[in-house]
């Protein structure tokens, strides 16, 4: 049986590893720089969200906190990848034109 009391005690490390696993394994077709930026953004999101969720959920176990941080790293990286893809696919010219027509009344 796995002894979770001896798990790494850094939720920051768990957050980074979660984002890296997703970035390196589950992001097909993305370039190296995009994977790195997604991993950094995912790590940052998990690093800042983990303490809030730990407090909100009243988690006392360091092992559970690390697991949550890892999962948030996976989720945050996937979210950043999806946002990057949405930004790439958005036709900004049409969005800006529609917005201006509403504002100016054209």
NORFEN-V797067 format. One record per backbone hydrogen bond with DSSP energy under -0.5 kcal/mol. NH is the residue of the N-H (numbers start at 1). CO is the residue of the C=O. Records with the same first field share a line. If there is no record, write none. Layout:
NH=CO, CO
//
This chain:
4=2
6=3
7=4
11=9
14=10
15=11
16=12
17=13
18=14
19=15
20=16
21=17
22=18
23=19
24=20
25=21
26=22
30=27
35=31
36=32
37=33
38=34
39=35
40=36
41=37
42=38
43=39
44=40
45=41
46=42
47=43
48=44
49=45
50=46
51=47
52=48
53=49
54=50
55=51
56=52
57=53
58=55
59=54
65=61
66=62
67=63
68=64
69=65
70=66
71=67
72=68
73=69
74=70
75=71
76=72
77=73
78=74
79=75
80=76
81=77
82=78
83=79
84=80
85=81
86=82
87=83
88=84
89=85
90=86
92=90
95=91
96=92
97=93
98=94
99=95
100=96
101=97
102=98
103=99
104=100
105=101
106=101
//
